[in-house]
Each structure stands twice: as C-alpha cells, then as structure tokens.
Amino acid sequence: MVLSPAIRPIVTDSRPINSRPLSLAVNTSPRPATFLAVYAPRNGHPEKYRGEVWGSLSPLLAQRTHH
C-alpha cells in the first residue's frame, strides 16, 4: 500500500486480512474510520469462485461496521 505522507500520521493500523482484503484504520474526527481494500475476481472467473470471495466479505464487513 502506498500512502501520502500527509495521511501517515493518522493511520492507526494497517494489515492484510487474508490473500485478498486489506484493512486500514485511520484516526479521524469525530470517530475513527476503517477502510477495506479488496482485490476481488470479476469477469473471466467462474461465478462460483466470485460468489465465494464476495460471500467471505460479509462477516468481515459486519465485524468492522461502526454504529
């Protein structure tokens, strides 16, 4: 991941989750934010495989949703 020098001071966590998604936590005001970047298969991959990858993101998003 390449980050701007201006954003580096507010990054509180950055980690790969598995071979596809990556999370980036940022100390923003008034609440912290978490961004997910996902390398997901699209056209050219079997529908079943694409469904498995996208399906694996649902629990991940639920864990990181802030209310």
Secondary structure as GFF3:
##gff-version 3
##sequence-region A 1 67
A	DSSP	three_ten_helix	8	10	.	.	.	ID=ss1
A	DSSP	beta_strand	11	16	.	.	.	ID=ss2
A	DSSP	beta_strand	21	26	.	.	.	ID=ss3
A	DSSP	beta_strand	33	38	.	.	.	ID=ss4
A	DSSP	alpha_helix	47	64	.	.	.	ID=ss5
###
